[in-house]
């Protein structure tokens, strides 16, 4: 099992490393060359072209069944689920087969609205509660795999 992180805008990198170390799970951070960190957190770092889909393509081409992907990208999450892997947002929302189509529909409608010139508020500010929810959900997901071993 490997945890892949869509790392360019991920606010929970340190939390991922801390939890992954407890379970002895490899973490691969995938980021754009333009966001290369001078002093990255632990884990394996893979840098890809700055094209907006490059990190997504790398992740999709390297994940396997039961891997975990941390991403805010609903489109990437839907592809992850189709490969029988798990997708979790940095806010702790686990994407599921039963609800991903609805999420994709809302994403489409929001994009259509923006193209017509209607802009709504952006995402809510990331909070400490979001961080705690993420840590709890990642721990819960990984503990299920510990039981299966």
C-alpha positions, -999 to +999 in steps of 0.1 A: +000+000+000+011+035-008-003+069-001-001+093-030-005+130-024-016+156-049+009+179-032+007+213-048-020+227-026-022+201+001-023+217+036-018+184+055+015+171+043+031+169+078+000+151+092+002+125+063+038+118+071+032+114+108+003+090+104+020+070+076+050+065+097+029+050+125+015+024+100+049+020+081+033+031+048+052+047+020+041+082+010+047+097-025+041+134-029+035+145-065+040+182-072+048+205-101+084+216-108+071+252-102+062+243-066+094+225-058+101+228-020+136+238-008+131+217+024+103+192+017+088+171+044+098+134+045+085+110+020+093+104-017+089+135-038+081+133-075+082+165-096+062+167-128+057+192-156+038+224-146+009+214-168-023+214-147-030+177-152+005+164-149+003+154-113-031+138-118-017+117-147+013+106-127-009+095-098-034+076-120-006+059-138+011+047-106-016+038-082-028+003-075-057-013-059-061-003-022-037+026-025-048+059-010-048+093-028-051+125-009-065+152-033-089+181-035-096+173-071-129+156-076-121+146-111-089+128-099-109+113-071-133+097-095-105+082-115-089+069-084-121+051-073-124+035-108-090+018-100-103+004-068-082+028-047-093+052-020-096+090-023-096+113+007-097+151+007-074+172+029-106+181+049-112+145+056-140+137+032-137+102+018-149+101-018-172+072-025-186+055-056-221+062-044-216+100-043-188+108-068-212+114-097-232+140-077-199+157-068-188+157-105-222+172-115-219+200-090-183+207-102-196+209-138-224+233-128-200+255-109-176+257-138-205+264-162-216+292-140-181+307-138-178+306-176-210+326-178-194+353-156-211+343-123-186+339-095-194+326-061-174+325-029-143+303-031-137+274-007-141+279+030-109+287+049-090+256+060-094+253+098-079+234+126-111+214+128-106+204+091-071+193+100-083+172+129-111+156+108-085+147+082-062+130+107-091+111+122-104+098+088-069+088+076-063+069+108-097+052+105-090+042+069-055+029+077-066+010+108-091-009+087-062-023+067-043-032+098-071-054+109-072-071+075-036-081+075 
